[in-house]
Amino acid sequence: MELKHNTITKTLGIQAAHLVTSLYDENKNIFRIEDVRKILRLDGDSARNMLRKLVNRGVATRLKPGLFILIPYELGKEREYMGSPLIVARELAGGKDYCLSHGTAMEIHGMVTQPRYAVHVTTTVKRRSLHIMGVDFQFVTCKRKNFFGMADHWVTKQEKVRVSDMDKTIIDSLNQPGYCGGITEAAKGIWMRRQDLNPALLVEYAIKMNVGAVIRRLGYLMELYSVGSLEQMEILRCRLTDTYARLDPILPSEGKFIRKWRLQLNVTPDELLSVVRT
């Protein structure tokens, strides 16, 4: 963004203008109190006082305690501004050991037909979910051994975020369907991107995660939608134990049991095949 330095200086004063231009120069539209202290060489109280001035004058918005975002100059008197929720999610997670996942990753990969109003973020450290300016940021805690299968997604020409890759997105959604709208939505994602999924990688990821319910659900849906080979499905079947799992864990325990995949079909095949006919 090109800043109108003279106008900002007259509005804010030299010190605040220096802070704003420095943040833009460092590509830090979203910033923390530590950034203010470093740029202006202020102590904690003085930095907090400066931030109060920026917020009161509509130069920045407070996203959460200690985290702020600059309001683009062209928005004028706009006081509430969040920018891209995906970039905010990255910053809320601290910028490391995170990835956008589940329903959010499905939307990024073109696996949904309706927009999502929550942002799902998988992290290796437990974090509290937040509601900011009408957006729910839901944090999903993940064991480090299951934290794999990620790629970069460019939100703008300058800003990127980390997202679960297409195949890991399916595995995560089969593991925790509640974060993508249920097993029907996960199945719809498989059908929509069936030509782009890597069946061998899906099987590899499912075995690596080593969750019996995921192996069962993946095998059943691969067979239902004719994704992958019989050999790949047999690799999954060889991993099954005698216990049964519900196809959709967020729905009641009802429906018939199928021995081949050790599943209780509390979502019928007709419901899952309806996405093929639409």
N, C-alpha and C positions, 0 to 999 in steps of 0.2 A: 504494500500500500504506500502511495506517495503522501507524505504528511505535509500539511501547510504549517511549517515551523513557526513563521512569524505570528500567525493567528493563535496557535497553541501557546506560544510564549506569552502573548498579551493576556490570554485567558487564564493561564495557570501560574504564570511566573516561571522564571528561568530554571529553578531546580526541578519542578514538576515536569516541565517541558523536556528537560534533559532526560529524565527518567522515562517518559513515554517514548521519545525518539530512540533511546537506547534499547528499550524492550523490543520495538519494531525492528531495529537494526539486527538484534540477536534472534529474530523470529520467535519471540516469546510473547505471543498474544495472550497466552495463559501463563500466569506467573504467580510466584509465592512471595511471602514477606522477605525470605532470604535473598531473593533477587533485588528487592528494593534496598535492602541493607548493603548489598555488595556494590550496586551501581552508584548509590549516593553516599556510601560510607557512613551510614547512620546507625545509631544504637536501636534497640528493639522498640522503645517507646516512640522515638522520632519516626521510625519507619511506619509504625501503626498509625501515627497521626497523619503522615503523608497519605496513606491508603484511605483513611477516612475522608480526606479532602478530595481524592480522586473519585471516590464513590459518590460523595455528596454533590460533586459538580458534573456527574454523569459521564466521567471519563472512563470509569471501570465499573464492572459489576462483581459483586462478591458471590462466588459460586458455592462456597462452603467456608468454614473458618480456615483462614490461611491461604485460600486459593481464589484468585481473581482473574478476570478476563478484560482486556481492553475493548471498549466499545468503538467500532469503526467510526471515524470522524464524520462520514457522510450520513450517518443515522441521526445526526443532529441532537435533539433533546431526549432521545430514547434512553431510558434508565435501566431497563432489563434486557440483557442480551446474553445469549449462551454460545452462539456460533454453532459449530458442528457437534452434536452429541457424541459422535464417535471419538473426536479428539478430546472432548471433555472426559469421556470414559477412560481414555489412556492416562490422562493426568490424574484423575481420581485414583487410579490404580498405582500411581507413582512412576509410571513409564517403564516398568520392568516386571518380569514374571507375571505377565497378564496376556490374555488374548480375547478378542471379541468372539463370542461363541453362541451356540444354540440358535435361538430364533434370530438374533442379530446377524450371525454369520450366514444363516440361511437366506436372509434378505440380501446380504451383500453378494452371495453366490447365485442369486436369481432362482431360489428354491421356494418362493412364496408367491401367492396371488394377492395377498392383502398386506398393507404396510403394518409394521410392528410399532407399538408405542412404548415399549420398554427396551432398554439396552442391556444385554446380558454380557457380563464380563467374567471370564474364568481367571482365577488367581491362585497362587500357591499359598497365599496368606489370607486368613479369614478377614473379611472386611464387611462393614455394615452397609446395607443397601441404603440408597439415598433417593430423595425426590427433589428434583431441582427444576423449577420453572415448567412444571407440567410433565416432566420426563422422569420415569422410574429407571434408576440405575441399579440393576440386580447383580450382585456379586455371587459367583458360584465358586466354592472352595474345591480345589482339585489336589489330589495327592501328586507329589512331584513325579512319581513314576508314570503317571498318566498325562503329564504335561508335555505333549509332543504333537507333531503334525500341524505346524503353523506356517503362515506366509504373510508377506507384507501386502497391505492394501492402501493405495494412494487416495487420500480423501481430497486433497488439493495438489497443485503442482509442487508445493513445499512441504506438505504435511502427510505423513503416513501413519497407519496404525497396524497392529499385529492382529491377525484373524486366524481362526482355525481353518485349515485348508478344506476343500470341498468334501473329501472322504472322511476326515476327522470330524467335520461338522455332523455328518450322518451318524457316526459312531456315538458322539456325545449326545445327540438328540435321541438315539435309541436307548442310551443309558439313563437319561433324565428327560423323558418326553414332556414333563410339566413345564420345562423352560422353552418349549417351542410350540405349545398349544395342543399337545397330545400326540399319540402315535399316528393318528391319521395325517397330521401335518408333516411329521417326519417321513411317512410313506409317500406323501405327495411330493416332497422334495426329491426322494429317490426317483420317482417316476419322471418328474420334470427334467432332471439332469442325468437320466440314465445313460445317455450317449457319452457323457463327459466324465462319469465316475470311473474309477479304476477298481474293478472287482477284486483283483489280487491285493491291492492296497487296503481295501475295505476288510478283507479277511485278515490280512496281516495286523491291521490296527485292532480289530476285535480280539484277536488272540493275544496281542500285546497287552491290551487292557485287562484281559482275563476276568471278565464279568459274565457269568453264565447266562443271565437274562439278555445281555447284548448279543451274545453269540446266537441264542435262540431266535431273537427278533430279526437279526440280520439275515440268518439263513432262510427263515420263513418268507421274508419280504423279497429277498433275491430270487427265490423260487417263484413266488407269486407274480413278480414283474419280469421274469426271465432275464435277470441281470447276472452275468457271470456264467461260468461253466458248471457242469455237474461235478467235476473234480473239485472245484473250489467249494461248492456246497457240502461235499462229502468231508472236506477238511474240517468244516465247522461241525458237522454231525458227529465226527469222531471225538469232539471235545465235550459232548453232552453228558450230563449225569442223569440219574433217574428222577430227579426232582423236576417239578413243573413251575413255570413262571407265568404271570399274566402278560398278555400281549401289551396291554396298556396299563401301567402300574397306577395311574391316577383314576382309573375307572373301577367300579365294583367287580368283585370276583364272581363272574357269571359267564355263561357260554360254554360251548363244548371244548373238550380237551383233545388235542391231536398228539399222538405218540411220536410221530416222526421228528417233530421239533420240540417236544416236551413243553408245549404252550397251552394255556387256556385262552381261547379266542373270545375275549370280551369285546372285541370289535370284529364284526363279521367280514368274511372275504368280500361279500357284495359291497360293503361300505368302502373297503380299500380299493376295490376294482372300479368304483364309481369315478375315481379321478382319471381313469383311463378313458372313460366315455365322455368326459367333459372337455 
